[in-house]
Each structure stands twice: as structure tokens, then as C-alpha cells.
Amino acid sequence: MTEQKKSAAVSRWEDEGGATPCGPQEALAAACDEWDIPALSDAEIIQLRIRVIALENIVLSVLAKATDEQLTQIGEMAEFITPRPGARQHPLTIHAASQMTQLVERAKHFRS
């Protein structure tokens, strides 16, 4: 990945369309209180878990066919997961970067 592409990707990520300090969804999350959205039921949470597992396996399948360059690029993007200036690193963000790396490693085991 060229430095220019990295810079553009990070710029888009940091900007996120004029994101607020907690990310682009912060304003939406605040508005959720106004919308009176009910909490998820246990059944809905279970369905979300199932869908996440399915999506992870789909991504794994796609990554198994990815080029070495694409897998390297994913690893490089994982290294770019950093907090915004003035913010501290969040454990979930650290874990997300780790998951990206782990997905790439798992995909390599399925390559033919």
C-alpha cells in the first residue's frame, strides 16, 4: 500500500464524513433516545450473534481466495487502528485490530 493510499484511507477514517468525537454514529445514538427504540430481545441478540458468525465465515472464505497483496494490506490497515488525537486507545479497538490479523492468519490455512 503506497503512503498516499494509506494517508487517504486514514484521512477518510478519521474524518468519517464529519464524525463527532465518538464516531459517525454518535449523533444517531443520541437521537435513539428520541425515537423510543425498544431494547433488543434475547431472541434478537441471539439472531445477531448467529449473523455475525455467518458473516465472519463468509469473510474468511473470501479472504482464503485473496491475493498476498490484499492480505498484506489488511494487516497494514489493522496497524492503523489508532485513537483520534487526544483520545485514549479503547480495548475494543485494540481487539478489532487483533481480530483482523487473526482472520488473515486463519484464511491462510484455507488457501489452496
N, C-alpha and C positions, 0 to 999 in steps of 0.2 A: 504494500500500500504506500503510495507516494505521500510525502509530507503534506502536499497541497490537499489531497483527498482526506487525509486524517484531519487536517485543520478544518476542512469544510464539514466533515461529519461531526466533529466535536462542537463546532460552531452551531450547527443545526440542533444538536442535542442540548447544548447549554441554552440556546435561545428558545427552543420548543415553541415557536410561534408566539413569543411574548409571555412565556410562562411566568407565573408568580413564584416566589421563593421555594414553595413546596412542590413545584412542578405544574404542568399544564392542567391537571385535574383539580387543583386546589379550589378554584372558583366554582367548579361543578360540585365538588364535595360540600362546599359551604352552602350551595344552593339546594342540596339534597334535603336539608332540614326544612326548607320552604316547600318542597314538593311532597312532603309527607310520604316518603317511600318506606314501605314496611321492611323490617329486618328479614333477612333470608331465613327460610325454614331449614330444619335439619335435612330434609329431602333435597332442597335446592343446593345446600352446601355439598352434600354427597354427589349430586349431579355435576357440580363444578369440579370436584376432585376427579371424578371419572373423566371428564372432558380434558382436564389438564394432563392426566396420564396419557390419554389418547393423543393429544397434541404433542407431548414430549416424544412419544414413539413415532409419530409422523415426522417430526423434525429429525429424529435420529435416523430414520430411513432415508430422508433426503440428504442429510449430511454424509451418509455412507457412500453416496454417489458424487459427492462434491470433489472438486479438484483440490490438490495440495495447496494451491494458492488461496482458494476460498477458505479452507480450514485454517490456514495461517492468518488470514485476515480476521477471522472470528476471534482467534487468540489475541491478536493485536487490539481488537476493539474491547475485549474483556479487560485489557490493561488500561484502557482509557476510562473505565468506570471510576470516576472520582467525584467528590462532592463539589458543589459550586463554591466559588471563592467566599470565604467567610463561614462556610458551613462545615460541620464535622462529618467524618465518614460514618455512615449508618451500617449496622451489622447486616441488614437485608441487602444493601447494595454490595457489600463485600461478598455475601453469599451468592448473589446473582452472577457476579464475575466468575466465581468458582464454579458455578453450575454450567456456565458457558464453556469453560475449559473442560469440565468433565464430560459434557455432551460431545465435544470434538474427540476426546480420547475414546469414549465409548463407540462413536461412529467408526473410528479407525479399525475396530475389531470386526466390523461387519463388511469391510471393503473387500471386494473380490479381485 
